[in-house]
Amino acid sequence: MADKKLRSQAWFGKKGRDGFIYRAWMKNQGIPDDEFGKPVIGICNTWSELTPCNAHFRELAESVKKGVLQAGGFPLEFPVMSLGESLMKPTTMLYRNLASMDVEETIRANPLDAVVLMCGCDKTTPSLIMGAASVDLPTIVISGGAMLTGRYKGKKLATSDLWRIVDKATLGEIEDEEIREMESCFGRSRGHCMVMGTASTMAVMTESLGMSLPTNAAIPAADSRRKVLAQMTGRRIVDMVAEDIKVSDVLTREAFENAIVVNAATGGSSNFVVHLLAIAGRVGVDLDLKDFDKIGSKVPLLTNLQPAGEHYMEDFYYAGGLPVVIKELTHLLKETPTINGKSIIENSANSENYDKNVLADFEKPFQENAGIVVVYGNLCERGGVIKPAAASEELLVHSGKAVVFEDIEDYHARVNTPELEIDETSVMVLKNAGPKGYPGMAEVGNMALPKKLLEKGIKDVVRVSDGRMSGTAYGTTVLHVAPESASGGILAIVENGDEIILDVPNRTLRLNVDDAEIKRRLENWEAPDLGVKRGYTKLYLENVNQADKGADMDFLRGKTVNLKLRESH
């Protein structure tokens, strides 16, 4: 490290007035003088009591610091905007890009040689990676881990059960008092959702991209080995400074292709698509929506995890974790580098499957062709995504009459009214749930079924939306329709009773209305007045890309530009 020119020395190595200011003000925290020649490791912490999934991060950060100190680094922890999926309105997705800007500018503006990203709840992972990628320093991720599985009256309880509980409540089969009791049995430990929802999908994405140490994806938050991994992460980042391993060295085109394959095999969330596209856009990798179908749609499902299967994230780890899945996929993966200096394939070579009820061999998968499918047609000219592993097979080829909800408020107002004309053949359509329409592209695409269908025992119908759905949810739902309705996509002019034809095997979604009528409706369509006149949301609405481009801001895409550091004193 003695020969390594440290970025932090532009601050702490200076003489005269500026050097005095940089060091003296830091010394008021009790920092010895000899620390200022060591590599400075920023610990980017998304701890917040408003982000319950990340509420244990202050403690976890101490384990990272131990590792940094052991390896001869100088750890400095700093906060950034934290995105709590369970509390924030209108949706954390609205603020993902803002949080990434916070991360980028905080890293760029401060005397940091490398960064540890502490990620947990859904959007904290992509936002932190997006921001760090835009600066391109040595960077490593430590995820917070999933909660232990809930237990209620002798049965397991997890996030995906929430949708079933809601349906029972709609039917009057469960009382509020019992729901409140379930709540206390649900979140029984620290950590994020205990199924293969978006948070766990993001942890899987991170490990498969090579941005974390092996086993990061699945260690439960409450397991002491999560702290051990955090400590080893702290040690490793110091070595990465000496080896000059930057984000751009790891996030190659081949790494993104690997992540698509692994996501399919693990039954990952459909939200993976919009986040991976956004990250790729930050590092200048030409990733297209079609790549998710081309690369991943034929990959078999190797994990038996909710919501697509039966088991939970802690079962995943105890069965061998992600390295087992990667080992089974070796023939489909590229030998890409990871942050520990080994390839993704080397890291998994010695893994062992301890439970084949949870993790399958490639030759005997739980499901064939489980990856994300992308459909096109006049209703989604720039694409829409569907997750077959979470859908009903009999609905993957379907035509039905549209039951249209103009926005989520319209849906809530009418979905359970006796007047709603709907049956099991209908196609539920939700407009104005996309990046601009909501705004923020909320997880509302998997609309709960109307009471009148639930009473008939109907469990699923085809649903179409420009919004997203929770990674913990399931159903035959076409999501991320682009262009969205608020931007004048064809979705905007769908009317009640129109026939919609879905054909997943042939990758099509079509509004069966003649072109002349579509043209007439578009000519009479008026863009909704979103009523936003100021602040970040105005900036977002003016610059956000559509879902097929990752819903990132147009001015944030592209390779890193290292801005010149100017003196401030």
N, C-alpha and C positions, 0 to 999 in steps of 0.2 A: 504493500500500500504506500510505502515511502516514495515510490516513483510516480504514483498516481496523482494527477492534478485534480483536486477536488473542487467541485463547483462551489461548495460552501466557503472556500477560502477567498472568494471574491468579496465576502463579508468579513469572516472571522480572521482572515490572514492579513488584513489591511493594517497599515500603520497610520499614525496621525489621528486627526479628529474623528474620521469615520470609523476606523478600527476601534477607537476608544468607545464610541457610542454603541457599536454593534455588540461588543463584549461586555461592557459595563452594565448595560441594562439587563442582559441575560444573567449576569452574575448575581443580581438581586434575588434569584431563585436558589442561590447556594451552589452554583456550578463551579467546580474547580477550574483553574486556568488551563490545565493540560487537556481538558475535554475539547477545546476549540481547534485542535489539530486533527481530530478524528473525523471519519466520515459521518455526516449528519444524516440520520435516518428519520424521516417524517413518518409518524404513525397517524394515518388518516382515519379518525374514529367517528362512526355514525351512531355513537351511543346517544340515546334519548329515552326518557321515561314516556314520551309520546310515541315511541316506536318500541312496543313491547318485545318484539322479536330480537331487538338489539340491546335490551336493558341490562344484559350481563357484560357488555363490552368494556366497561371501565375495568372490571376484574380481568377480563381476557387480555386487555392491553398491557397489564402488568407482566403477563407471561411473555408477550412479545418483547417488552423492554428488557426483561432478563436475558433473553436470547441475544439481543443487540449488544448489551453490555458485555456478555460473555465473549462475543466475537470481536470486541474492540471498537464498537461503534458508539455514537452519541445519539441516543433516542430523544426525539422531541414529539410529543403527542399534540395533535391539533384537531379541533372539531370542524365538521362541515355540515351542511344541511342534511338532516335525517328524514327519510321518507317512510312514515309508518302506515302500512297498507290498511290496517284495521280501523284507523281513526280519521285520516286526512280526507277532506272534501275539496273539490268535487271528485278528484282521483289523484293518486300519487303520480300517475303517468303524465299529468300536466306539468309536474315539477321535476321530472327526471332530467330534462335538459338543463333546467336551472341549477340543479344540484351538480350536474357535470361541469357547468361553468364555474361554480364555487370551487370545486376540486381543482380544476385546471388552473384557475387564477391564483389560488392559494399556494399550490405547488410552485408555479412559475415565479411568483413574487418573493418567495422566501428562500433562505440559505439551506436548501436540501440537496443531498447527493443521491438519495434514493427514497422510495416510499413503500410502506406497508399499508395496504388497503384493507380495512376491517368492514366486511360486508355481511349482510344477513337478510333482512326483509327484502322482498321482491326487487324494488327499483334501486336499492342501495348498491347492488352489485353492478348492474350495467352503468349506472350513473358514475360510479367511482372509476370503473375501467375506462369509460369514455373520456372522462376528464384527464386521467393519468396518461392515456394513450396520446392525447393531444399535446402533452409536454415531452413524453418519450424519455423519461429517466428510468434507471433500473427500478422495477416495480414488481411486487409480489402480493398475492391475495391470501388472506386468512378469513374463511367464512365462520359464521357464528354457530352453525349446527342446528339440527332440528330438535324440537321438543320430544320428550318421551311420549309414547302413545297414551291417550287418555283412557281412563277406566271408569265405567259406570254400571253399577249393579251386576258386576261380574263379566261385563262385555267390554270390548275395546271400543274406543270412541275417538274419531279423528276428524280432520277438517272436511273431508268429502262427505261425512255423515250430515254435515250442516244442511246440505240441500235436501236430504231426506227428512230431516227434522222440520224444515220449513214446509215441505209438502204435507206432513202430518198435522202441523199447526193449522194450515189452510183448511184441512178437512175436519178440524176440531177433534182430532184424535189424541192430542197432547195438550196439557194445560201449561200456562205460563209458569206456575210454581215448579213443575218438573223441569222445564227448560232452564230455569235459574239454577236448579240443582245440577243439571248437566254441565252448565258453564263452569262450575267449581271443580268438576271432575275432568274437564277437557284440558285446560291449560295447566297441567300439573308440574311443569318444569320450565326452566328457561329455554329459549330457542324459538325458531320459526316453525311453520307448519310441518306436521309430522308425516305428510304424504309427499308424493312426487308432484307437488304444486310448483308454482313459479319460483319460490325461494330455493327449493332444493334443485330445481332445474337449472337455476343460475349457478349454484355451487357445482353441479355436474358440468355445466358449460365451462366454468373457470378451470376445472381440473383437466377437461378434455382439450381445452385450448393450450394448456401447458403453463398457465399463469399462477398455479398454486403447487404446493408439494403434494405428492401422492397421498391418497386417502382423505384429502380435505373435504370431498363432496359429501361424505356420509357419516362421519363421526358425530354422534348426538351431542348437543350442547352441554348436557349434564355429565357426559363421560369425561373422566379426568384426562383421557388421551387427547381431547380437544385442546386442553391447556398445554400438553406436551407439544402438540403440533404447532401451536402458537409460538412457543419458545423456540422450536426448531426453525420456524419461519423467521423469527428475529435474527437468529444466527445466519441463516442463509442469505438474507438481504445484504448483510455486510460483505459477504464473499462476492455477491453480484456486483457490488461497486467496483471491487478490484478486477473482476472479470469483464466489466463493462457490458453486461447483458441487459439490454433495454427492451422496452415493450415491442418495438418494431422488429427485434430479432426473433421474438416468439410468435407474434400475431401475423403469421404469413397466410397466404391464400390457402395453403395446404392445411394449416391449423384450423381454419374456419370449416373446411370440408370435413375434417375429422370430427369437429364438434357437431356437425349436422348428422353424421352417422351415429355418433354416440347418443345424441338426443333421441333419435328414432328408437334405438335399442333399449333405452331406459323409459320410454313412454313419456317423455318430457312435455312440458306445457307448450301450448300454441304461442304463448307470449315469447318464447324463445326466438321466434322468427323476427319479430319487430326489434328485439334487443340486439340480436346478432347482426342484423343489417345496420343498425346504428353504430355499433362498435367498428364494423368493417369500414363504414364510411369515414370514421375518424382516422384510420390508419391508411386510407387510400387503397384498400383492397376492393376490387371490383366484384362484389357479391351481388347476385341477382335473386329475386324472389323465386324464379324458376329453378335455381340451384337446389332449393330445399326439397323440391319434388324429385328432380333428376338424381340427386345424390342420396337422399334419405328415404324416399317413399317405399322402396322395396326392401328396406332393412327390417329384419324380424324383431319382435319384442322379446327381450331376454330378461326382463325384470317383472316380477309379479307383485306390483306395488299399486296401491290406490293412487289416483282414481281409476286407472285402467285395470287394476288387479285387486288382490286381497290384502297384501301385507303393507308394512310401514317402513319409514326411513331407518329406524333403529334396527329392524330386521335386515335391511339392506346392508348395513355396516357389519353386523354380526355374521352375515353370510359370506362376507369377503369384500364388499364394497365395490366401488367403481373399477379398481384395477382388474377384477375378475371379468367384468363386462368388456373392458378394453382388450384383455387377453383373448377373449372369444372373437373379437372383431379384428384381430391383427391383420388378417388377409384383406380387409377392406380399408385399412388405415394407412396413411402416409407416415413415414418415420420422421416426425417433426420434433424440433428441439423444445425443451421445457426449461423452466427457470432453475431447475436443480442441475443443469448441465447434461442431463441424460435425455434420450428421446422418450416420447410417450410410450413407445412399445417396450423399451428397456425397463421403464418404471413398473410395468405390469407383468414382466416375464415370470416372476416367482410367485404370483398370486395364486390362491387356491379357493375353490368353491366349497363352502362348508354347509350349504343348504340349497339343494336343487329344487325345493319348493318355492324358493325366493328368486334364485338366479338360474337361468336355463343354459344348457349348452347350445351352441349355434345350430347344431343339427336337429335339436328338439326344442324349438322356441315355444313360448306361450301363445304367440300369434304371428302369422306371416304378414309381411308388408304393413308395418305398424307406424311408419314415419308420417310426417306432415305431408298432406296433399294440397296442391295449388290448383284451383279451378279458374277458368276464364269464360267469358261470354259477354253478351251485351249488358248484363247486370253487374259485371265486375271486369271491365275492360283491362284494368291493370292488376287483376288478380284478387282472389279471396282464398283464405286458408281453412282447412278442415282437418281435424285430428281423428282419423278412422278408429284408432284404438279406444277412443271415448265415445264413439257413435254406435248407433244401432244398425247392424249390417243390412237389415231389410229396408232401411230408409236411404241407403247410399245411392239407390236409383229410385227417384220419386218425382211425381208431379202433383201439384195441388194448388188450390186457390189461396191467394194471399190474404192474410189477416194483418192489416197494417196499423202500426203504432207510429205516430209522427215523431215522438221523442219519448224519453223514459217517463216523463210526467204523464203523458197520455197513456202509456202502458199501465202505470200504477192506478190510474183513475178508472180504467175500463176492463182490466184483465179478468176480474172476478165478478163483473156485472152480468146479470141474467140475459141482457140484451146482446152480449157478444156472440156473434155468429161464427162458431168454430167447431171443427170436429177433428178426428185423428188424421184425416187426410190433408188438413190445412197446412200452410206454410206461414209461420209467424215471421213478420218482418218488422225490424226496429230501425228507424231512421235517426239521423242526427246524434249518433253516438261515436262519431269518428274523431280524429285529432282536432278538427276545428269545431265540429258540431256540438260536442259535449260541453265545453272544450276539454281536451285531454285524452279522449279515447278510453273511456271507462270500461270496467269489466262487467258489462250489462248485457252482452250479446247472448248469453245462455239464459234467456228469459225463463223464469219459473212458469210452469204450465198453469193454465186457468183451472179454477176449482172444478168447473163442469167436466173437464177432461180427467182430472184426478179422480173424481167420483165414479167415472166409468172404468177406472183401472188403467188408463193410458199413462205410460211412463215416459214417452218421448215423441216428439214431432220434429220435423225439419224447421230450423230457425235460421234466419239470414240477417246479418247486421254489419254495419261498418265499425262497430265497437269490438272490444275484446271479451274474453271470458276468463274467469279465474282458473289458474292451473289446477285447482283442486276440484273443478267442476267436470261435468260430463254431458253428453248429449250430441245429437246430430246437428251441429251448428256450424254454418259457414260464417267466418269472421273476417275482420280486417278488409272488408270490401272496399276496393279502390277503383276509381275515385269515390270519395265519400259523398253522402247526400248533401251535406252543407256546402260542398264545392261544386254542386251541379252534376254529380254522377247520376247515372240512370236510376239508381236506388231512390233518388229524390222524387221521382214521378210515378213510382209504383202505387197502384190504387187497390182498394179492397176488391177481391174477386178476380184480379189478374192471375193468369196461370203462370206458375214458376216451375221450371224443370231443372232438377238436379241430377247429374249423372257423374258420380265420382269416378267410376272406372274410366270414363272417357274425358274426365277433367273439364266438365262444362257446367255452367250455371247460367240459365237463360230466362229472360222475361219473354213469355210468348205473346207479345203484342207487336203488331206490324210497325214497320219503320216509320210510316207516315204519322201514325198515332203517337209514337214516341217523340217524333220531331215536334208535333203540335204541343204536346205536354211540356216539352223542354222550353219552347218559345214562351209559354205562359208561366213558367216557373220563376219564382222570385227567391233570391237568397235570403235566408233568415237573418234578422237583425239580432246579433248576439249581445248587443248592448255593452260592449267592452270598450272603454275610451282611454284607459290609462294602465300604467304598471306593466309588470312582467307578462300578464295574460295578453295584453295588447301586442307586445313584442312577439310572443309565441304565435298568436293568430296570424300575424303578418309574415312570419318566416318559417312556420313548421311545414315539413314535407309530408306527403301522404304516407300511408302505412307501408306501401311497397318499397319505400326508401328509408324505412326505419323510424319514421315520425321524428327525426332529428331536425334541428334548425338548419336551414340551408347554408347559413354562414359559418357553421361549425364543422361542416364536412371537409375532408381533404387532409393531406399529410401535414405533419407538424411544421410550423414556422417558428424557429427559435428567435424570439424577440430579443433585441439588444438590451442588456441590463444597464440602466442609467442610474447615476448616483442621485440619492435623494437628500443629501445633506450638504 
